[in-house]
Amino acid sequence: MWEKVVDDLTAWTKVVRHEMLRCGWKDGHFLIHVHEQWGAMHAVNMTCLANGATGMWCGVCIEGAGVGHADSCTALLNLIRIGNTKVLDEYNCKYLREAARRVTEITT
């Protein structure tokens, strides 16, 4: 089932981004917010970012919502893992894991 969710959200992201550009909204932000569902939240995040989303609305750790949601810590680490050097330039990733751990301690 989760494959269909990833495929659907990929298609929707491409279409919305295309319409944004077609209508002249080149500087507009297109944020995604994904809750845990069938273990696909990280795959959905990465796919949407790769297909036109410009960012995420999320917390630093997965425990930010009662049902869990895709977190910025995992997304940033995944982007670094696949070679996105802009993330390293933009964020202080040295302390990312520690920040997520501390937020988890506070919220649980």
Contacts in CASP RR format, 6 or more apart in sequence:
PFRMAT RR
TARGET T0000
AUTHOR 0000-0000-0000
METHOD contacts of the structure
MODEL  1
MWEKVVDDLTAWTKVVRHEMLRCGWKDGHFLIHVHEQWGAMHAVNMTCLA
NGATGMWCGVCIEGAGVGHADSCTALLNLIRIGNTKVLDEYNCKYLREAA
RRVTEITT
1 38 0 8 1.000
2 37 0 8 1.000
2 38 0 8 1.000
2 39 0 8 1.000
2 40 0 8 1.000
2 43 0 8 1.000
5 37 0 8 1.000
5 38 0 8 1.000
5 40 0 8 1.000
5 44 0 8 1.000
6 40 0 8 1.000
6 43 0 8 1.000
6 44 0 8 1.000
6 47 0 8 1.000
9 32 0 8 1.000
9 44 0 8 1.000
9 47 0 8 1.000
9 48 0 8 1.000
10 47 0 8 1.000
10 48 0 8 1.000
10 51 0 8 1.000
13 30 0 8 1.000
13 32 0 8 1.000
13 47 0 8 1.000
13 48 0 8 1.000
13 51 0 8 1.000
13 52 0 8 1.000
13 53 0 8 1.000
14 51 0 8 1.000
14 52 0 8 1.000
16 30 0 8 1.000
17 30 0 8 1.000
17 51 0 8 1.000
17 52 0 8 1.000
17 53 0 8 1.000
20 26 0 8 1.000
20 28 0 8 1.000
20 30 0 8 1.000
28 54 0 8 1.000
29 54 0 8 1.000
29 55 0 8 1.000
30 52 0 8 1.000
30 53 0 8 1.000
30 54 0 8 1.000
30 55 0 8 1.000
31 53 0 8 1.000
31 54 0 8 1.000
31 55 0 8 1.000
31 56 0 8 1.000
31 57 0 8 1.000
32 44 0 8 1.000
32 45 0 8 1.000
32 48 0 8 1.000
32 49 0 8 1.000
32 53 0 8 1.000
32 55 0 8 1.000
32 56 0 8 1.000
32 57 0 8 1.000
33 56 0 8 1.000
33 57 0 8 1.000
33 58 0 8 1.000
33 69 0 8 1.000
33 70 0 8 1.000
34 41 0 8 1.000
34 44 0 8 1.000
34 45 0 8 1.000
34 48 0 8 1.000
34 56 0 8 1.000
34 58 0 8 1.000
34 69 0 8 1.000
34 70 0 8 1.000
35 41 0 8 1.000
35 65 0 8 1.000
35 67 0 8 1.000
35 68 0 8 1.000
35 69 0 8 1.000
35 70 0 8 1.000
36 62 0 8 1.000
36 67 0 8 1.000
36 68 0 8 1.000
36 69 0 8 1.000
36 70 0 8 1.000
41 68 0 8 1.000
41 69 0 8 1.000
41 70 0 8 1.000
42 70 0 8 1.000
42 74 0 8 1.000
42 75 0 8 1.000
42 78 0 8 1.000
44 70 0 8 1.000
45 56 0 8 1.000
45 70 0 8 1.000
45 75 0 8 1.000
45 78 0 8 1.000
46 75 0 8 1.000
46 78 0 8 1.000
46 79 0 8 1.000
46 82 0 8 1.000
49 55 0 8 1.000
49 56 0 8 1.000
49 75 0 8 1.000
49 79 0 8 1.000
56 70 0 8 1.000
56 72 0 8 1.000
56 75 0 8 1.000
58 69 0 8 1.000
58 70 0 8 1.000
58 71 0 8 1.000
58 72 0 8 1.000
58 75 0 8 1.000
59 69 0 8 1.000
59 71 0 8 1.000
59 72 0 8 1.000
59 103 0 8 1.000
60 71 0 8 1.000
60 72 0 8 1.000
60 73 0 8 1.000
60 96 0 8 1.000
60 99 0 8 1.000
60 100 0 8 1.000
60 103 0 8 1.000
61 71 0 8 1.000
61 73 0 8 1.000
61 100 0 8 1.000
61 101 0 8 1.000
61 103 0 8 1.000
61 104 0 8 1.000
61 107 0 8 1.000
62 68 0 8 1.000
62 69 0 8 1.000
62 70 0 8 1.000
62 71 0 8 1.000
62 73 0 8 1.000
62 74 0 8 1.000
62 104 0 8 1.000
63 103 0 8 1.000
63 104 0 8 1.000
63 107 0 8 1.000
63 108 0 8 1.000
64 71 0 8 1.000
64 103 0 8 1.000
64 107 0 8 1.000
71 100 0 8 1.000
73 96 0 8 1.000
73 97 0 8 1.000
73 99 0 8 1.000
73 100 0 8 1.000
76 87 0 8 1.000
76 91 0 8 1.000
76 93 0 8 1.000
76 96 0 8 1.000
77 93 0 8 1.000
77 96 0 8 1.000
79 87 0 8 1.000
80 87 0 8 1.000
80 88 0 8 1.000
80 93 0 8 1.000
87 93 0 8 1.000
END
